[in-house]
Amino acid sequence: LIALHEAGFTGAGVVIGVLDTGFRKTHEVFNHPDHPLQVVAEWDFVQDDPDTQNESGDSTHQHDHGTFILGTLAAYLPGELVGAAYDASYILCKVEEVPEEYNGEEDLFVAGLEFIEANGGDVATSSVVIYVGYTQYDLDGLTTVMTTGINVATANGLHVCQGAGNEGHDTNPITSHLVPPADAFDAITVGAVQSNGTIASFSSDGPTADGRVKPEVLSRGVSVWTVSADSDTDYTTQGGTSLATPQVCGAVACLLQAQPDWTVE
């Protein structure tokens, strides 16, 4: 990613869809006078309205996670934080309700993917997963609603980066700790490493139920400096495959700027 930035590839001309909990767009890193956040479309699928920031009826922490992710990608405040694809344009999708966890959120996720496709997205990043209603035997790339949604989106040409989950790993090549939709066939599933390159203890491993290797790639997911949603000037360190995934997505966006003809395949 650093090499791409140094070569002048920073995501310009690429449209990134972000599927998450909501976004504090008023933060200073998204409002630099010479480089404000470029949002081409957004929708709140939780409350079914066009406002992806916190609003009446939302938990105080509704937008926390999404703000971490968007900051990792789109921040632009030199000297404080510069995101992985700060020159890209963004489609913001609020698809997960905090603190609830229910299977209906899968439908919101799929609607978000469709929204990204309809609005010209080139690549999507998802650090959201579904923890209820499935077993490891269901992670076969065909069963869960969110997984199927990603399969359709990638078949339509959308590059999708998906977090592997934070359920840990072991040395058993048969036991899996993946969380759906990390089992999607053509998603770039992302695990997490520490700053020294060793695998983070929480990072989920595969394989999928049908024997495919997941995750395909690892990125830093420990003590990542990003935006805090507590105020318009706060920052924080966060961890998880959630933070690793947007870094990979940013790299994909920069690669697509350099090689716009590259496909999902």
C-alpha positions as CSV (number, residue, x, y, z in Angstrom):
1,L,0.0,0.0,0.0
2,I,2.8,2.4,0.8
3,A,4.5,1.6,-2.5
4,L,1.2,2.3,-4.3
5,H,0.9,5.7,-2.6
6,E,4.5,6.5,-3.4
7,A,3.8,5.7,-7.1
8,G,0.8,8.1,-7.1
9,F,-2.0,5.6,-6.8
10,T,-4.3,6.7,-4.0
11,G,-7.7,5.4,-5.2
12,A,-8.6,8.3,-7.5
13,G,-11.4,7.5,-9.9
14,V,-12.4,4.4,-7.9
15,V,-15.8,4.1,-6.0
16,I,-15.7,2.2,-2.7
17,G,-18.8,0.9,-0.9
18,V,-18.6,0.7,2.9
19,L,-21.0,-1.7,4.6
20,D,-21.1,-1.0,8.4
21,T,-22.9,0.5,11.3
22,G,-23.0,4.2,10.5
23,F,-20.5,7.0,10.1
24,R,-19.5,10.3,11.9
25,K,-19.0,12.3,8.7
26,T,-18.5,15.5,10.7
27,H,-15.1,14.4,11.9
28,E,-12.2,16.7,10.9
29,V,-10.4,14.0,8.8
30,F,-13.4,13.9,6.5
31,N,-13.6,17.7,6.2
32,H,-10.2,19.0,5.2
33,P,-10.8,22.2,3.3
34,D,-8.7,21.1,0.4
35,H,-9.8,17.4,0.5
36,P,-13.3,16.7,1.9
37,L,-14.8,13.2,1.9
38,Q,-16.4,12.5,-1.5
39,V,-19.7,10.6,-0.9
40,V,-21.6,9.7,-4.2
41,A,-24.5,7.9,-2.5
42,E,-25.5,6.7,1.0
43,W,-28.4,5.0,2.7
44,D,-29.4,4.0,6.2
45,F,-30.9,0.5,5.8
46,V,-31.6,0.2,9.5
47,Q,-34.0,3.1,9.7
48,D,-34.7,3.3,5.9
49,D,-33.6,6.9,5.3
50,P,-30.7,8.7,3.6
51,D,-28.9,9.7,6.8
52,T,-26.0,7.3,7.7
53,Q,-24.9,9.3,10.7
54,N,-26.4,8.8,14.2
55,E,-30.0,10.0,14.5
56,S,-33.0,9.7,16.8
57,G,-33.6,6.1,17.8
58,D,-30.0,5.0,17.3
59,S,-27.7,3.8,20.1
60,T,-25.1,6.3,21.2
61,H,-22.5,3.9,19.8
62,Q,-24.3,3.1,16.6
63,H,-21.7,4.9,14.4
64,D,-18.6,3.9,16.3
65,H,-17.5,0.8,14.3
66,G,-18.3,2.3,10.9
67,T,-16.4,5.5,11.8
68,F,-13.3,3.4,12.6
69,I,-13.6,1.7,9.2
70,L,-14.2,4.8,7.2
71,G,-11.3,6.6,8.9
72,T,-9.0,3.8,8.0
73,L,-10.0,4.2,4.3
74,A,-10.9,7.8,3.7
75,A,-9.2,10.0,6.3
76,Y,-7.2,12.9,5.1
77,L,-5.5,15.1,7.6
78,P,-1.7,15.0,6.9
79,G,0.3,14.9,10.1
80,E,-2.5,13.0,11.9
81,L,-4.1,10.4,9.7
82,V,-4.2,9.6,6.0
83,G,-6.4,6.7,4.8
84,A,-5.6,3.8,2.6
85,A,-7.6,5.2,-0.4
86,Y,-8.1,8.9,0.5
87,D,-8.7,9.9,-3.1
88,A,-11.5,7.4,-3.8
89,S,-15.2,8.3,-3.8
90,Y,-17.5,6.5,-1.3
91,I,-20.9,4.8,-1.1
92,L,-21.9,4.6,2.6
93,C,-24.3,1.8,3.7
94,K,-25.6,1.6,7.3
95,V,-26.6,-2.1,7.5
96,E,-26.0,-3.2,11.1
97,E,-28.0,-2.2,14.1
98,V,-26.1,-1.7,17.4
99,P,-26.2,-3.5,19.8
100,E,-28.7,-6.0,18.3
101,E,-27.7,-9.1,16.4
102,Y,-30.5,-10.8,14.4
103,N,-30.8,-12.7,11.1
104,G,-32.8,-9.9,9.5
105,E,-29.6,-7.9,9.3
106,E,-28.5,-10.3,6.6
107,D,-31.2,-8.8,4.4
108,L,-30.0,-5.3,5.1
109,F,-26.5,-6.4,4.2
110,V,-27.6,-7.8,0.8
111,A,-29.7,-4.6,0.2
112,G,-26.5,-2.6,0.8
113,L,-24.5,-4.7,-1.7
114,E,-27.3,-4.1,-4.3
115,F,-27.2,-0.3,-3.5
116,I,-23.4,-0.3,-4.0
117,E,-23.8,-2.0,-7.4
118,A,-26.6,0.2,-8.5
119,N,-24.6,3.3,-7.7
120,G,-21.5,2.3,-9.6
121,G,-19.3,0.8,-6.9
122,D,-16.0,-0.8,-8.0
123,V,-15.1,-2.4,-4.6
124,A,-16.8,-3.0,-1.3
125,T,-15.5,-3.5,2.2
126,S,-17.4,-5.3,4.9
127,S,-16.2,-5.7,8.5
128,V,-19.6,-6.9,9.6
129,V,-20.5,-10.6,10.2
130,I,-23.4,-12.6,11.4
131,Y,-23.0,-14.6,14.6
132,V,-26.5,-16.2,15.0
133,G,-28.2,-19.1,13.3
134,Y,-25.3,-20.9,11.7
135,T,-22.7,-23.6,12.4
136,Q,-19.3,-24.2,10.8
137,Y,-20.9,-26.8,8.6
138,D,-22.9,-23.9,7.0
139,L,-19.7,-22.1,5.9
140,D,-19.7,-23.9,2.5
141,G,-20.0,-20.8,0.3
142,L,-23.6,-21.6,-0.5
143,T,-25.7,-21.4,2.6
144,T,-25.8,-18.1,4.5
145,V,-27.8,-15.2,3.1
146,M,-24.8,-12.7,3.4
147,T,-22.5,-15.2,1.7
148,T,-24.9,-15.7,-1.2
149,G,-25.2,-11.9,-1.5
150,I,-21.5,-11.6,-1.9
151,N,-21.4,-14.4,-4.4
152,V,-23.9,-12.6,-6.6
153,A,-22.1,-9.2,-6.2
154,T,-18.7,-10.7,-7.2
155,A,-20.3,-12.5,-10.1
156,N,-21.6,-9.1,-11.2
157,G,-18.1,-7.7,-11.1
158,L,-17.9,-6.0,-7.7
159,H,-14.7,-6.7,-5.8
160,V,-15.5,-7.5,-2.2
161,C,-13.2,-7.5,0.8
162,Q,-14.6,-9.3,3.9
163,G,-13.2,-9.7,7.4
164,A,-12.5,-13.3,8.5
165,G,-13.8,-12.8,12.0
166,N,-12.2,-12.6,15.5
167,E,-12.8,-16.1,16.7
168,G,-9.1,-17.2,16.9
169,H,-7.2,-20.0,15.2
170,D,-5.4,-23.2,15.9
171,T,-2.9,-25.6,14.2
172,N,-5.6,-28.1,13.3
173,P,-6.1,-27.9,9.4
174,I,-9.6,-29.2,9.7
175,T,-11.1,-27.0,12.5
176,S,-12.4,-23.7,11.3
177,H,-13.1,-20.4,13.1
178,L,-14.5,-18.4,10.2
179,V,-17.6,-16.3,10.6
180,P,-20.1,-15.8,7.7
181,P,-19.9,-14.3,5.2
182,A,-16.1,-14.9,5.2
183,D,-16.7,-18.1,3.2
184,A,-18.0,-16.4,0.1
185,F,-16.3,-17.9,-3.0
186,D,-14.7,-14.8,-4.6
187,A,-14.5,-12.5,-1.6
188,I,-11.1,-11.4,-0.6
189,T,-11.3,-12.7,3.0
190,V,-8.9,-10.8,5.3
191,G,-7.2,-11.9,8.5
192,A,-5.2,-9.8,10.9
193,V,-1.5,-9.6,11.9
194,Q,0.5,-7.6,14.4
195,S,2.9,-4.9,13.4
196,N,5.7,-7.4,13.3
197,G,3.8,-9.6,10.8
198,T,2.9,-12.4,13.2
199,I,-0.8,-13.6,13.1
200,A,-3.0,-11.9,15.7
201,S,-4.3,-14.3,18.3
202,F,-7.9,-13.4,17.6
203,S,-7.7,-13.7,13.8
204,S,-10.1,-16.4,12.5
205,D,-8.7,-19.2,10.3
206,G,-10.4,-21.6,7.9
207,P,-10.8,-23.8,6.0
208,T,-14.4,-23.4,4.7
209,A,-16.7,-26.4,5.2
210,D,-16.0,-27.4,1.6
211,G,-12.2,-27.3,2.1
212,R,-11.2,-23.9,0.6
213,V,-8.4,-21.9,2.1
214,K,-9.5,-18.8,3.9
215,P,-8.5,-16.1,4.6
216,E,-6.5,-15.3,1.4
217,V,-4.6,-12.3,2.8
218,L,-3.6,-10.8,6.1
219,S,-3.2,-7.1,7.1
220,R,-2.4,-5.2,10.3
221,G,-5.2,-5.5,12.7
222,V,-3.6,-4.7,16.1
223,S,-3.3,-1.2,17.5
224,V,-4.4,0.5,14.3
225,W,-4.6,4.3,14.6
226,T,-8.0,5.6,13.3
227,V,-10.8,8.0,13.9
228,S,-12.9,8.0,17.1
229,A,-16.6,8.7,16.9
230,D,-16.6,10.3,20.3
231,S,-16.1,13.8,18.9
232,D,-15.0,15.5,15.7
233,T,-11.4,15.7,16.8
234,D,-10.8,12.4,18.7
235,Y,-8.6,9.5,17.6
236,T,-8.2,6.0,18.9
237,T,-6.3,2.7,18.4
238,Q,-8.5,-0.2,17.4
239,G,-8.0,-3.9,16.5
240,G,-9.6,-6.8,14.8
241,T,-10.0,-8.2,11.3
242,S,-12.4,-5.3,11.0
243,L,-9.5,-2.9,10.9
244,A,-7.4,-5.1,8.7
245,T,-10.1,-5.4,6.0
246,P,-10.4,-1.7,4.9
247,Q,-6.6,-1.5,4.5
248,V,-6.8,-4.4,2.0
249,C,-9.8,-2.7,0.4
250,G,-7.8,0.5,0.1
251,A,-5.0,-1.4,-1.6
252,V,-7.4,-3.0,-4.0
253,A,-8.8,0.5,-4.9
254,C,-5.3,1.8,-5.5
255,L,-4.5,-1.3,-7.7
256,L,-7.7,-0.6,-9.7
257,Q,-6.6,2.9,-10.3
258,A,-3.4,1.6,-11.6
259,Q,-5.0,-1.3,-13.5
260,P,-8.6,-0.4,-14.2
261,D,-9.2,-3.4,-16.4
262,W,-8.5,-5.9,-13.6
263,T,-11.6,-8.1,-12.8
264,V,-12.7,-10.1,-9.8
265,E,-11.1,-13.2,-11.5
